[in-house]
Amino acid sequence: MNPARILLVDDDRIVLESMADYLRREKLTVQTATNFEEADRHLGGVGVDLVIADVNLPGRDGFDLLQHVRQTQSDTPVILITGYGTIENAVEAIRFGAFDYLTKPIMSDELKLAIDRALGQRRLAVENKNLKHQLDQRFGLDSIVGNDYRMLQVYDMIGSVADSRTTVLITGESGTGKTMISRAIHRRSSRRDGPFVEVACGALPETLLESELFGHKAGSFTGAIRDKVGKFQQADAGTIFLDEIATASPALQVKFLRVLQDMEFEPVGGTETIHIDARAILATNQNLAELVAQRQFRQDLYYRINVVSIHLPPLRERISDIPLLGKHFVEKYAAQSGRRVHGFTEQAVDLMQRYSWPGNIRELENVVERAIVLGKGEWIQVSDLPAPLHRQGLDAAGIGPKGHLKSALQDPERRIILEALEEHAWNRQETANALGINRTTLYKKMKRYGIAAEGEEAALAVSKW
C-alpha cells in the first residue's frame, strides 16, 4: 500500500518541521503549509488522507480549515491542535466534525495513536464508499439490461415508486429478474442504507416460515431454545422482499394482511406487539387474480399488495434484448474467468433468438457462463451453445427432412418485423420507415404472420400503463 498522505498546517515553522520529520520517519508522506491558503492549494492537488492543523493560524484559522475540508473532502479526517486547550474548544471542534483535538506539547506516542485511529477511520470510509458503489453496480438500475419498450416502462416505474412507502407487487415468470428489480428499488430509495431482507416464502414449510418471518419466543415450540428475531423485525428501517407470495397458506395470508397494513405483529408464542418501519416489496410468478377467483388467495390481501404492480415480460417476448443481455453476461463471466471473449457470432445470436428461453434471463446467464467455461475461442460459436437451443432453433426455422426454402425464410422475416415493431413501440409508420417498406406492405406482412393482434395488444398495454 502507498504511504498515507498527511497535510500539516502550523504557522510555527519550527514546530511544523519537527512534526514533519517525525512523521516521515514513521514512513508517512507529509506536506506542509503555514496558513489556510497554502493548505487549500495542497487539498486541491493530489489530495490527502489526513489533515493535522493548528487552531491559531493567521487569517482564516483552523476551524475555518476544518469546515472547508468537511465541505470539500468529507471523507478526510481532521485533527486540530492548540496550545490553549479548553473543554469548550474541544467540544466545539468535535461538534464541527474534527476527528480529534490535541493540546501542545504533544507527545509522539499520543500523536501517533491519534493518526493511526484517524487513518483507520479514513480506510473504513473509503471501503464503505467502494462497497456502496459495487452494490449500485450490481443491484442498481444500471445492472438491469434491456431496451425493450416494456423494460423502459419498468425503469420509469422504478424511479417513480422508489422513494415512496407504497407496497410494490412484481409479477413475471421465474427467472425474469424480480429479485434484481426489488433490489434496484431499494438501492434508489431513501432506505438504501437500511437492511434489505429477502424471504423466499415457498422455500420453507408453514410452521418454520411463520417463525422465520415473525420470530419466536423461547419455549414456544419444540426446539425453540432461545428468542429469535424474525425477518420483518430485521427489515426495520429498510425493505423486506417477499418472493413467491402466492405459496403462503391461508393462515399466513391473514397475518400478512395485518403486518402489511399496520406494520405490527407478535412473535410466535409471544404477546408483546412489535412495531416496525419497513417497506414491503412482493413478487410472484403466478396469476394472483386467478387464484383469488379460485379462492386460493385472499381477495383483501390481493388488493392490499396490488397497490403498484410491475410486470416483467418473459425473455421470449423481448428477443431484441437477447444480444444486449448476452454481451452483459459475456463481460461478467469473461472477467471472472480471466478469458478473452469478445461476444457471439451472428449465427449464435440468431440461434439464441429462435429459442423460447423457458428459464428466461437466469437460463440465458447460465448458457453464457457455460459457453465461456467450455468454449475455446474468442467468440462464442453455435457449437458452444447447449443442445436444447439447437433442437428448438432447427424446429423454429423449419429445417429438416420436410423443410422448404419458403417456410425456412418466413421465420427470419417474422422475427425482423417483430423486433422492429418492438423497437418502435409498435408504431407502424415508424416501423415501416425503418424497414424501408410502406405501411400497407407492413400491415399485410403482419397479418400474414399473425402478429397484427400482438401489435394492437402491446399498444393498448402501453396506453394503459
C-alpha positions in Angstrom: 0.0 0.0 0.0 1.2 3.6 -0.7 2.2 5.6 2.4 -0.7 7.7 3.9 -0.5 11.4 2.8 -0.7 13.8 5.6 -1.1 17.6 5.4 0.4 19.5 8.4 -0.7 23.1 8.9 1.0 25.3 11.5 2.3 28.9 11.4 5.2 28.0 13.7 7.8 26.7 11.3 9.9 25.0 14.0 7.0 23.0 15.3 5.9 22.3 11.7 9.2 20.9 10.6 9.7 18.9 13.8 6.4 17.2 13.4 7.0 16.6 9.7 10.4 15.0 10.3 8.9 12.7 12.9 6.0 11.6 10.6 8.4 11.0 7.7 10.5 8.7 10.0 7.2 6.8 10.5 7.1 6.1 6.7 4.3 8.7 6.1 4.1 11.1 3.2 4.0 14.7 4.6 3.1 18.0 3.0 3.3 21.3 5.0 1.5 24.6 5.0 1.7 27.7 7.2 -1.8 29.1 6.5 -5.2 28.4 5.1 -4.4 29.4 1.5 -1.4 27.2 1.3 -3.3 24.3 2.8 -6.1 24.8 0.3 -3.7 24.5 -2.6 -2.5 21.2 -1.3 -6.0 20.0 -0.9 -6.8 20.9 -4.4 -3.9 18.9 -5.8 -3.4 15.1 -5.4 -5.4 15.2 -2.2 -4.6 14.0 1.3 -5.7 11.2 3.7 -5.5 13.3 6.9 -5.2 17.0 7.9 -3.5 18.0 11.1 -3.9 21.7 11.7 -3.1 24.2 14.4 -6.2 26.2 15.5 -4.4 29.5 15.7 -3.5 30.3 12.1 -3.0 33.8 10.6 -6.1 35.0 8.8 -8.6 32.1 8.5 -8.0 29.8 11.4 -8.0 26.0 12.0 -11.8 26.0 12.5 -12.2 27.6 9.1 -10.0 25.0 7.5 -11.9 22.2 9.3 -15.2 23.4 7.8 -13.6 23.8 4.4 -12.3 20.2 4.5 -15.7 18.9 5.7 -17.4 20.6 2.7 -14.9 19.6 0.0 -13.5 16.3 1.2 -15.9 14.9 3.7 -14.1 11.5 4.0 -10.8 13.2 5.0 -10.4 13.3 8.9 -9.0 16.4 10.6 -7.1 16.6 13.8 -6.9 20.1 15.4 -4.0 21.1 17.7 -3.8 24.1 20.0 -1.5 25.4 22.7 -4.5 26.8 24.6 -6.8 23.9 25.1 -10.1 24.2 26.9 -13.1 21.9 27.3 -15.2 24.4 25.3 -12.8 24.5 22.4 -12.6 20.7 22.3 -16.4 20.3 22.3 -16.7 22.9 19.6 -14.0 21.1 17.5 -15.8 17.8 17.7 -19.2 19.5 17.0 -17.8 20.9 13.8 -16.5 17.5 12.7 -12.9 17.2 13.9 -11.8 13.7 14.4 -9.6 14.6 17.4 -8.4 17.6 19.4 -4.9 17.6 20.9 -3.1 20.2 23.1 0.5 21.2 23.0 3.0 20.0 23.9 2.2 16.8 22.1 3.9 13.5 23.0 5.0 11.5 20.0 3.0 8.4 21.1 -0.1 10.5 21.6 0.2 11.9 18.1 0.9 8.5 16.5 -2.1 6.9 18.2 -4.4 9.8 17.0 -3.0 9.4 13.4 -3.5 5.6 13.4 -7.1 6.0 14.6 -7.8 8.7 12.1 -6.3 6.8 9.1 -8.3 3.7 10.2 -11.5 5.7 10.0 -10.5 7.0 6.6 -9.9 3.5 5.3 -13.3 2.4 6.6 -15.0 5.4 5.0 -13.3 4.6 1.6 -14.1 0.9 1.9 -17.7 1.7 2.7 -18.0 4.0 -0.3 -16.4 1.4 -2.6 -18.8 -1.2 -1.3 -21.8 1.0 -1.9 -20.5 1.7 -5.5 -20.2 -2.1 -6.0 -23.7 -2.6 -4.7 -25.0 0.1 -7.0 -23.3 -1.6 -9.9 -24.7 -5.0 -9.0 -28.1 -4.1 -7.7 -28.8 -0.6 -9.0 -30.7 0.4 -12.1 -27.5 0.3 -14.2 -27.3 -3.5 -13.7 -30.7 -4.0 -15.4 -30.1 -4.5 -19.1 -32.7 -4.0 -21.9 -34.0 -1.6 -24.4 -37.4 -3.2 -25.0 -40.1 -0.6 -24.6 -41.7 -2.7 -21.8 -38.4 -2.6 -19.9 -38.2 1.1 -20.4 -41.6 1.4 -18.7 -40.2 -0.7 -15.9 -37.3 1.7 -15.4 -39.7 4.6 -15.2 -41.8 2.8 -12.7 -38.8 2.0 -10.5 -37.9 5.7 -10.5 -41.4 6.7 -9.6 -42.0 4.3 -6.7 -38.5 4.0 -5.3 -38.7 6.8 -2.7 -42.3 6.1 -1.6 -43.5 3.7 1.1 -46.0 2.2 -1.3 -46.2 -1.6 -1.4 -45.0 -2.9 -4.8 -46.0 -6.2 -6.4 -43.6 -7.6 -9.0 -45.0 -10.2 -11.4 -43.4 -12.3 -14.0 -42.2 -15.8 -14.8 -39.4 -17.4 -12.9 -36.0 -16.0 -14.0 -37.2 -12.7 -15.3 -35.3 -10.7 -12.7 -37.9 -9.9 -10.0 -35.2 -10.0 -7.2 -33.0 -7.7 -9.2 -35.9 -5.2 -9.7 -36.7 -5.3 -5.9 -33.0 -4.6 -5.1 -32.9 -1.7 -7.6 -36.0 -0.2 -5.9 -34.3 -0.4 -2.5 -31.0 1.0 -3.7 -32.7 4.0 -5.3 -34.8 4.7 -2.2 -34.1 6.8 0.9 -33.9 3.5 2.7 -30.8 2.4 0.8 -28.6 2.5 3.9 -31.1 0.3 5.8 -31.3 -3.5 5.5 -32.6 -5.4 2.5 -34.2 -8.6 3.8 -35.2 -11.3 1.3 -37.6 -14.2 2.1 -38.5 -17.0 -0.3 -41.9 -17.9 1.0 -42.0 -21.2 -0.9 -38.7 -22.5 0.4 -39.9 -23.3 4.0 -42.9 -25.2 5.4 -45.6 -23.0 7.0 -44.6 -23.7 10.6 -41.0 -22.7 10.1 -41.9 -19.8 7.7 -44.0 -18.1 10.4 -41.1 -18.3 12.9 -38.7 -17.1 10.2 -40.9 -14.1 9.4 -42.1 -13.0 12.8 -39.6 -14.6 15.2 -40.4 -16.6 18.2 -40.1 -16.7 22.0 -38.1 -19.3 23.8 -40.2 -22.4 24.6 -42.9 -21.5 22.1 -42.4 -24.9 20.3 -40.1 -27.8 20.4 -36.6 -26.7 19.6 -37.2 -23.0 20.4 -34.4 -22.8 23.0 -34.0 -19.1 22.7 -35.7 -16.0 21.5 -35.4 -15.3 17.7 -35.8 -12.1 15.8 -37.8 -12.5 12.6 -37.2 -11.2 9.1 -39.8 -8.4 9.5 -38.1 -7.0 12.5 -34.7 -7.4 10.8 -36.0 -5.2 8.0 -36.9 -2.3 10.3 -35.8 1.0 8.7 -35.2 -0.9 5.4 -37.0 -3.1 2.9 -38.4 -6.6 3.1 -38.8 -8.6 -0.1 -41.3 -11.4 0.0 -40.8 -13.7 -3.0 -43.3 -16.4 -4.1 -46.1 -14.8 -2.1 -48.7 -17.0 -3.8 -47.4 -20.0 -1.9 -48.4 -18.6 1.5 -51.1 -20.6 3.4 -54.5 -19.1 4.2 -53.5 -18.7 7.9 -50.3 -16.9 6.9 -52.1 -14.7 4.5 -54.2 -13.4 7.4 -51.0 -12.4 9.2 -49.5 -10.9 6.1 -52.6 -8.7 5.7 -52.2 -7.3 9.2 -48.5 -6.7 9.1 -48.6 -5.1 5.7 -51.5 -2.9 6.8 -50.2 -1.8 10.2 -46.6 -2.9 10.3 -47.1 -4.6 13.6 -47.1 -8.3 14.7 -46.5 -10.6 17.6 -43.7 -13.3 17.6 -44.7 -16.9 17.7 -45.5 -17.7 21.3 -45.3 -14.1 22.4 -47.8 -11.5 23.5 -45.8 -8.3 23.0 -46.8 -6.4 19.8 -43.7 -5.3 17.8 -44.0 -2.2 15.6 -41.6 -1.7 12.7 -41.0 0.8 9.9 -40.3 -1.3 6.8 -41.1 -1.0 3.1 -42.6 -4.2 1.6 -42.0 -5.5 -2.0 -43.6 -8.7 -3.0 -43.2 -11.0 -6.0 -45.0 -13.9 -7.6 -44.8 -15.9 -10.8 -48.5 -16.9 -10.6 -51.6 -15.0 -11.6 -53.0 -13.8 -8.3 -56.3 -12.6 -9.8 -57.0 -16.1 -11.0 -56.0 -17.5 -7.6 -58.4 -15.1 -6.0 -61.2 -16.2 -8.3 -60.4 -19.8 -7.3 -60.5 -18.9 -3.6 -56.8 -19.9 -3.2 -55.7 -16.4 -2.3 -57.4 -13.8 -0.1 -59.1 -11.0 -2.0 -58.4 -8.4 0.7 -54.7 -9.3 0.8 -54.6 -9.1 -3.0 -56.0 -5.6 -3.0 -53.6 -4.6 -0.2 -50.5 -5.7 -2.0 -51.5 -4.8 -5.6 -51.1 -1.1 -5.0 -48.3 -0.6 -7.6 -47.7 -3.5 -10.0 -44.6 -4.0 -12.1 -44.8 -6.8 -14.7 -41.6 -8.2 -16.1 -42.1 -9.7 -19.6 -40.6 -13.1 -20.4 -37.4 -13.2 -22.4 -39.1 -14.7 -25.5 -41.2 -11.6 -25.8 -38.2 -9.2 -25.8 -35.9 -11.0 -28.2 -34.3 -7.7 -29.3 -32.7 -7.6 -25.8 -31.0 -11.0 -26.1 -27.8 -9.6 -27.7 -27.6 -6.9 -25.1 -28.1 -9.3 -22.2 -25.7 -11.8 -23.8 -23.0 -9.2 -24.1 -23.6 -8.1 -20.4 -23.1 -11.7 -19.2 -20.1 -12.3 -21.5 -18.3 -9.3 -20.0 -19.2 -10.5 -16.5 -18.0 -14.1 -16.8 -15.1 -13.4 -19.1 -13.7 -11.1 -16.4 -14.3 -13.7 -13.7 -12.6 -16.4 -15.6 -9.8 -14.3 -16.9 -10.6 -15.3 -20.5 -10.6 -13.0 -23.6 -14.1 -13.4 -25.1 -15.5 -10.7 -27.3 -19.1 -11.9 -27.7 -21.2 -14.1 -30.0 -21.0 -14.8 -33.7 -24.0 -13.7 -35.8 -25.1 -17.4 -36.2 -25.0 -17.9 -32.4 -27.1 -14.8 -31.8 -29.6 -15.9 -34.4 -29.9 -19.3 -32.8 -30.4 -17.7 -29.3 -33.2 -15.5 -30.7 -35.0 -18.6 -32.0 -35.1 -20.2 -28.6 -38.1 -19.7 -26.3 -36.0 -19.4 -23.0 -38.3 -21.1 -20.5 -35.9 -20.2 -17.8 -35.7 -16.6 -19.0 -32.8 -14.4 -18.1 -31.5 -16.8 -15.5 -31.3 -19.6 -18.2 -29.5 -17.2 -20.6 -27.0 -16.3 -17.9 -26.3 -20.0 -17.3 -25.9 -20.6 -21.0 -23.4 -17.8 -21.4 -21.4 -18.9 -18.3 -21.3 -22.5 -19.7 -20.1 -21.2 -23.1 -17.3 -19.2 -21.6 -16.1 -22.1 -19.4 -16.2 -24.7 -22.1 -15.5 -22.6 -25.2 -12.1 -22.4 -26.8 -12.1 -19.3 -29.0 -12.5 -15.5 -28.5 -16.1 -15.7 -30.0 -18.9 -17.9 -28.8 -19.9 -20.1 -31.6 -23.1 -22.0 -32.4 -21.2 -25.2 -31.3 -20.7 -23.7 -27.8 -24.4 -23.5 -27.1 -26.2 -26.4 -25.4 -28.3 -29.0 -27.3 -31.8 -27.6 -26.4 -31.1 -24.4 -28.3 -30.0 -26.4 -31.4 -33.1 -28.6 -31.3 -35.6 -25.7 -30.9 -33.7 -23.5 -33.3 -33.9 -26.0 -36.1 -37.6 -26.6 -35.4 -38.3 -22.9 -35.5 -36.5 -22.4 -38.8 -38.4 -25.3 -40.4 -35.2 -27.0 -41.3 -35.4 -30.8 -41.5 -36.5 -33.6 -43.8 -39.8 -31.8 -44.5 -38.5 -28.3 -44.5 -38.9 -26.0 -47.6 -37.0 -22.8 -48.5 -40.1 -20.6 -48.4 -41.1 -21.7 -44.9 -37.5 -21.5 -43.7 -37.3 -17.9 -44.8 -40.6 -16.9 -43.3 -39.4 -17.1 -39.7 -36.5 -14.8 -40.0 -38.7 -12.2 -41.8 -41.3 -12.5 -39.0 -38.6 -12.0 -36.3 -37.2 -8.9 -38.1 -40.6 -7.4 -38.3 -41.4 -8.2 -34.7 -38.1 -6.8 -33.5 -38.7 -3.6 -35.5 -42.2 -3.2 -34.0 -40.9 -3.7 -30.5 -38.0 -1.2 -31.1 -40.5 1.5 -32.3 -43.2 0.7 -29.6 -45.5 -0.8 -32.2 -45.8 2.4 -34.2 -46.5 1.0 -37.7 -45.5 4.1 -39.6 -42.1 4.4 -37.9 -41.6 0.6 -38.2 -42.3 0.7 -41.9 -39.9 3.6 -42.4 -37.2 1.7 -40.5 -37.7 -1.4 -42.6 -37.8 0.5 -45.9 -41.3 -0.6 -46.9 -44.6 1.2 -47.0 -47.2 1.0 -44.3 -49.6 -1.1 -46.4 -46.9 -3.7 -47.1 -46.0 -3.9 -43.4 -49.7 -4.4 -42.5 -50.0 -7.2 -45.0 -46.9 -9.0 -43.7 -48.1 -8.6 -40.0 -51.4 -10.1 -41.0 -49.8 -12.9 -42.9 -47.5 -13.8 -39.9 -50.3 -13.4 -37.3 -48.7 -10.5 -35.4 -51.2 -7.8 -36.1 -53.1 -8.7 -32.9 -49.9 -8.7 -30.9 -49.3 -5.1 -32.0 -52.7 -4.0 -31.0 -52.4 -5.6 -27.6 -49.0 -4.2 -27.0 -50.1 -0.7 -28.0 -53.1 -1.0 -25.7 -50.9 -2.1 -22.8 -48.6 0.9 -23.3 -51.5 3.3 -23.3 -52.9 1.8 -20.1 -49.6 1.7 -18.2 
